[in-house]
Structure formats: structure tokens, C-alpha cells
Amino acid sequence: MDITRRKALATLSAVGMAPLAYAMKLSQAGLLQRTIPSTGELLPAIGVGTWQTFDVGGSESDRNPLKEVLQKMIESGSKVIDSSPMYGHSEEVVGDLSTELNLNSKLFIATKVWTSGEEAGIRQMNQSFARLKRQKIDLMQVHNLVDWQTHMKTLRKWKEEGKIRYIGITHYIDSTHDTLADIITKNPIDFVQVNYNVSDTHAENRLFPTAQERKVAVIINRPFQEGALFDRVKGKTLPAWASEFDCKSWAQFFLKFILSHPAVTCAIPGTDKVSHLIDNLGAAVGRLPDEKQRAKMVEVV
């Protein structure tokens, strides 16, 4: 994936779009914002996921690139960052680095509870608060539906107390989409996080329409299918017609497909490289593909 991304970014440079200059254009243009249906609050449509990428040690060589990602993320107008206790050191790294940079309060921090039992869930979530250096978490999600009914009681209570702002549920495989749809139909939930990309559109069948009907925000994980989408287009030239919706790279091609679905609130591609971050954020600038273009995008991939 890195090789393909480097080639794409080299192409941007070749047409006068070096990463830093492109970042300035992002800041000037303003990123696409999407509404959280339950409150009307606006969120940037592209954020950052931390699975694997932020699970690093304490050395400067490990952490400095991530400090750059967080700094450039805020400078470019993004702020959504998603983590989990499942992701090793990621919560701790986000908390430490964002505090060092004095931008922790500027982030929309989403994390998860990933254990069984009420007391275990409370202990784990309190640990997340400490690691993320937060008194209030923006979005607490039940990770992969693990003991979700038990944790939902705690989440509702904590939301009422002002300890968390939003409640969510997550999963990453197609077979859970109907279950997610059932849950958001019967329970007051603000966010659902789910897998969706140009090669895996199963969420469109029932989950997305249900989320729209129930006014639930949608976060997209695995937008690049864990890098497999870049493998599919390796050696292929970006279609000339991609310029019709202001697309300049394959990463933006994949992300603009996701953002062009009206149910989607935010996509969270993971990265530990500023150049990739800037490329990703470019998907939230300019036009998005229409239905005919979306169909062509599926055919290409």
C-alpha cells in the first residue's frame, strides 16, 4: 500500500501539488462538514483511525511522525480521531501527544469499551479517560457489540451525567449489519460505526437507510479495505473522468465514493504519515461523485 500511495503523491507533486502546499489549499478551501443528526453538530467528513498506526512505543522516533499527523490534522480543519483499548498503546499515545501539542481539547475523541461485564466495562472506560487525558469523551462506542446491552446502560447514565457526549456501537463485518440496524431501531443511539468501501457496499442494503430513518450518524471504518483496494489498482492510472469530482489520487477516489453516500457522516482512514493524511483530507474538498459516477467507480475497482 505504501508504494502505491507514494506513487500517487509523487503524481501530485509532478502537477504542482506538493504535500505541504496541498495542505495549505485544504485549509483555505475548508473540509466538507457533515451533521450529527441527533444534535445538529457539524463534524469534518474525514478523520483519523488509530488501529495499528498509533500503537507505538515512547521513543521520539516512534512518536514524532504521529505528532506531525495530529498537528497537521487540526491545521487542515479535521478533528475526529477514533481509538480503542483494543488498539494497544493508541489511546495513551493520542492522549500524550495531543496534550504535548496543546490541542487535546480541539479533538473530537471517539473511543470504545471492549470487555464483558458492567464493572469491567466501567474500569476499562475510566482507564480510557485517563489515557486520553480527558474529563469528558466526545463519543464512547461499544466495540464490536461485545456485551452491548450491559454497557449501554452505563453509557446512557454517563451521557445524562455529562461524562460522555455521544453513544455509539461498532462492527466491521457484513454479517452484523442487520443486527446493527435492529439495535439502532430499538435504542437511542447517536452513532454507528461500520465497514464500507467501493468494493464492499453491503451496508447500503439496510443499515444505511435505517440510520438515516433513525437519525443516527455513520462512521466508516476500513475505507481502504485494509490496503487491499490499493493493491487492486496497482499500476493503473486514475481515470481522467475522476477530475469531474475534483479527485487527484486513488485514496481520494476511494474516500469520495464513501462520502458521496448521504448516510455517511465521517470516514476514519488510519495513517501515521502526514503526506497520507493530507491526501486523505483532500477527499473532503470539492465535488463528490453523483450516482452515475459512483457506478463507474465500482466498475473500475
TAGIWO-V38997 format. One record per residue. N is the residue number from 1. SS is DSSP state (helix for helix, strand for strand, loop for the rest). D_FIRST is the distance of its C-alpha to the first C-alpha in Angstrom with 1 decimal. Layout:
BEGIN
n | ss | d_first
N | SS | D_FIRST
N | SS | D_FIRST
END
This chain:
BEGIN
n | ss | d_first
1 | loop | 0.0
2 | helix | 3.8
3 | helix | 5.5
4 | helix | 5.3
5 | helix | 6.2
6 | helix | 8.6
7 | helix | 10.1
8 | helix | 10.7
9 | helix | 12.3
10 | helix | 14.2
11 | helix | 15.6
12 | helix | 16.8
13 | helix | 18.5
14 | helix | 20.1
15 | loop | 21.8
16 | loop | 23.1
17 | loop | 20.6
18 | loop | 19.7
19 | helix | 17.9
20 | helix | 21.3
21 | helix | 23.3
22 | helix | 21.1
23 | helix | 21.5
24 | helix | 25.2
25 | helix | 25.1
26 | helix | 23.4
27 | helix | 26.2
28 | helix | 28.9
29 | helix | 27.8
30 | loop | 27.5
31 | loop | 24.8
32 | loop | 25.6
33 | strand | 27.7
34 | strand | 28.3
35 | strand | 31.4
36 | loop | 31.7
37 | loop | 34.3
38 | loop | 36.4
39 | loop | 37.3
40 | loop | 36.2
41 | loop | 34.1
42 | strand | 31.3
43 | strand | 27.7
44 | strand | 24.9
45 | loop | 22.7
46 | strand | 19.4
47 | loop | 19.3
48 | strand | 17.1
49 | strand | 16.4
50 | loop | 16.9
51 | loop | 15.9
52 | loop | 14.5
53 | loop | 13.7
54 | loop | 17.5
55 | loop | 18.7
56 | loop | 19.7
57 | loop | 23.1
58 | loop | 25.7
59 | loop | 25.1
60 | helix | 24.7
61 | helix | 21.7
62 | helix | 19.9
63 | helix | 21.3
64 | helix | 21.7
65 | helix | 18.2
66 | helix | 18.6
67 | helix | 22.1
68 | helix | 20.6
69 | helix | 18.3
70 | helix | 21.5
71 | helix | 23.7
72 | helix | 21.7
73 | helix | 21.2
74 | helix | 25.0
75 | helix | 25.7
76 | loop | 23.6
77 | loop | 25.5
78 | loop | 23.2
79 | loop | 24.5
80 | strand | 23.2
81 | strand | 21.6
82 | strand | 21.3
83 | loop | 21.8
84 | loop | 23.7
85 | helix | 25.7
86 | helix | 23.5
87 | helix | 20.7
88 | loop | 22.4
89 | loop | 23.3
90 | helix | 21.4
91 | helix | 24.7
92 | helix | 26.5
93 | helix | 23.9
94 | helix | 23.9
95 | helix | 27.7
96 | helix | 28.2
97 | helix | 26.0
98 | helix | 27.1
99 | helix | 30.7
100 | helix | 30.4
101 | loop | 29.2
102 | loop | 32.0
103 | loop | 29.8
104 | helix | 29.8
105 | helix | 32.3
106 | helix | 30.2
107 | loop | 27.4
108 | strand | 27.5
109 | strand | 26.7
110 | strand | 25.9
111 | strand | 26.0
112 | strand | 27.2
113 | strand | 29.8
114 | loop | 28.8
115 | loop | 31.9
116 | loop | 35.1
117 | loop | 38.5
118 | helix | 39.9
119 | helix | 40.7
120 | helix | 37.4
121 | helix | 35.6
122 | helix | 37.7
123 | helix | 37.2
124 | helix | 33.4
125 | helix | 33.3
126 | helix | 35.8
127 | helix | 33.5
128 | helix | 30.7
129 | helix | 33.1
130 | helix | 33.9
131 | helix | 30.3
132 | helix | 29.3
133 | loop | 32.6
134 | loop | 33.7
135 | loop | 37.1
136 | loop | 35.7
137 | strand | 32.3
138 | strand | 31.3
139 | strand | 29.8
140 | strand | 30.3
141 | strand | 28.7
142 | strand | 29.6
143 | helix | 26.4
144 | helix | 25.9
145 | helix | 29.6
146 | loop | 30.8
147 | loop | 34.6
148 | helix | 34.1
149 | helix | 37.8
150 | helix | 38.9
151 | helix | 36.4
152 | helix | 37.1
153 | helix | 40.7
154 | helix | 39.7
155 | helix | 37.2
156 | helix | 39.9
157 | helix | 42.4
158 | helix | 40.1
159 | helix | 39.3
160 | helix | 43.1
161 | helix | 43.6
162 | loop | 41.0
163 | loop | 38.7
164 | strand | 35.8
165 | strand | 35.4
166 | strand | 33.5
167 | strand | 33.0
168 | strand | 30.0
169 | strand | 28.7
170 | strand | 25.2
171 | loop | 23.5
172 | loop | 20.3
173 | loop | 21.6
174 | helix | 23.4
175 | helix | 26.6
176 | helix | 27.4
177 | helix | 27.5
178 | helix | 31.2
179 | helix | 32.0
180 | helix | 30.3
181 | helix | 32.3
182 | helix | 35.5
183 | helix | 35.0
184 | helix | 34.5
185 | helix | 37.5
186 | helix | 39.8
187 | loop | 38.7
188 | loop | 38.5
189 | loop | 34.8
190 | loop | 33.0
191 | strand | 29.3
192 | strand | 27.3
193 | strand | 23.6
194 | strand | 21.9
195 | strand | 18.8
196 | loop | 18.4
197 | strand | 16.0
198 | loop | 16.5
199 | loop | 16.2
200 | strand | 18.3
201 | loop | 21.3
202 | helix | 23.8
203 | helix | 24.6
204 | helix | 26.3
205 | loop | 29.0
206 | loop | 31.0
207 | helix | 29.1
208 | helix | 28.4
209 | helix | 32.0
210 | helix | 33.4
211 | helix | 31.6
212 | helix | 33.0
213 | helix | 36.4
214 | helix | 36.5
215 | loop | 35.1
216 | loop | 32.2
217 | strand | 29.1
218 | strand | 25.7
219 | strand | 22.6
220 | strand | 19.3
221 | strand | 16.9
222 | loop | 13.7
223 | loop | 13.2
224 | loop | 9.7
225 | loop | 10.9
226 | loop | 9.0
227 | loop | 5.6
228 | helix | 7.7
229 | helix | 8.6
230 | helix | 5.7
231 | helix | 6.6
232 | helix | 10.1
233 | loop | 10.3
234 | loop | 8.7
235 | loop | 11.8
236 | loop | 13.5
237 | loop | 15.4
238 | loop | 15.6
239 | loop | 19.0
240 | helix | 21.9
241 | helix | 23.3
242 | helix | 20.5
243 | helix | 22.5
244 | helix | 25.3
245 | helix | 23.6
246 | loop | 22.4
247 | loop | 18.7
248 | loop | 17.0
249 | loop | 13.2
250 | helix | 11.1
251 | helix | 10.4
252 | helix | 14.2
253 | helix | 14.8
254 | helix | 13.5
255 | helix | 15.2
256 | helix | 18.4
257 | helix | 18.8
258 | helix | 19.0
259 | helix | 21.3
260 | loop | 23.5
261 | loop | 24.8
262 | loop | 28.0
263 | loop | 27.7
264 | loop | 24.5
265 | loop | 25.3
266 | strand | 22.1
267 | strand | 18.3
268 | loop | 16.8
269 | loop | 13.0
270 | strand | 12.4
271 | loop | 11.4
272 | loop | 13.0
273 | loop | 12.6
274 | helix | 15.3
275 | helix | 13.5
276 | helix | 11.0
277 | helix | 14.1
278 | helix | 16.1
279 | helix | 13.8
280 | helix | 13.8
281 | helix | 17.5
282 | helix | 18.2
283 | helix | 17.9
284 | helix | 21.1
285 | loop | 23.0
286 | loop | 25.0
287 | loop | 25.5
288 | loop | 23.9
289 | loop | 23.9
290 | loop | 27.1
291 | helix | 27.7
292 | helix | 27.8
293 | helix | 24.6
294 | helix | 22.9
295 | helix | 24.2
296 | helix | 22.8
297 | helix | 19.3
298 | helix | 19.5
299 | helix | 20.8
300 | helix | 18.0
301 | loop | 15.3
END
